Amino acid sequence: MSIIIADRDTAGLLQAATGPEAVRSADGGRLARLIPAPRPGMMFPELGISDEELERRENDPNARWFTAEEVKSRLNQLRKGS
């Protein structure tokens, strides 16, 4: 189901969102979670970061990557410790 936003100010606020946003009523109650539609330069808006930033992180020579086995091993260590 689509919800039509007739108020231009509200529509403008929603269009300007660059990442996930909480949509709230006037009294502060949470109505929804907005994930903006993909747009040029932001293939995954639900992450809230640009494609350029994702690429920078992926190509960072100082980044430390972990295999699935390393992650499983660490999780098992944490479970045993608690």
C-alpha positions in Angstrom: 0.0 0.0 0.0 1.3 3.4 -0.9 0.8 6.5 1.4 0.6 9.8 -0.5 2.2 12.8 1.2 0.3 15.8 0.0 2.1 18.3 2.2 5.1 19.7 0.3 7.1 20.5 3.4 6.7 16.9 4.7 7.4 15.4 1.3 10.6 17.6 1.0 11.8 16.4 4.4 11.3 12.7 3.4 13.0 13.3 0.0 16.0 14.8 1.6 16.7 11.8 3.8 20.0 10.2 3.0 19.8 7.2 5.3 17.3 5.4 7.5 15.0 7.8 9.5 12.3 7.3 12.1 9.0 8.9 11.1 7.2 10.2 14.1 3.8 11.7 15.0 3.5 15.2 16.5 3.5 13.6 20.0 6.7 11.7 19.3 5.2 8.3 18.7 7.0 6.2 16.2 5.0 5.6 13.0 7.4 4.1 10.6 11.0 3.7 9.5 11.9 5.3 6.2 14.5 3.8 4.0 15.0 6.2 1.1 14.8 4.9 -2.5 18.2 4.2 -4.1 19.5 7.2 -6.0 22.7 8.0 -7.9 25.7 7.6 -5.6 23.8 5.7 -2.9 23.0 2.1 -4.0 22.2 1.0 -0.4 20.5 3.9 1.4 19.5 1.6 4.3 23.2 1.7 5.3 23.2 5.5 5.3 26.5 5.9 3.6 27.4 6.8 0.0 28.7 4.4 -2.6 32.0 6.4 -2.6 32.4 5.8 1.2 31.6 2.0 0.8 34.3 1.8 -1.9 36.8 3.7 0.2 36.2 1.3 3.1 36.5 -1.7 0.8 39.8 -0.5 -0.6 41.3 0.7 2.7 44.7 -0.9 3.0 44.6 -0.6 6.8 41.2 -2.4 7.1 41.2 -5.7 8.9 39.0 -8.4 7.4 38.0 -11.6 9.2 37.0 -14.9 7.7 33.7 -16.6 8.7 35.7 -19.1 10.7 37.5 -16.4 12.6 34.2 -14.8 13.5 32.6 -18.1 14.6 35.7 -18.8 16.7 35.5 -15.4 18.4 31.8 -15.8 19.0 32.3 -19.2 20.6 35.0 -17.7 22.9 32.6 -15.0 24.0 29.8 -17.5 24.7 32.1 -19.7 26.8 33.2 -16.6 28.8 29.7 -15.6 29.8 
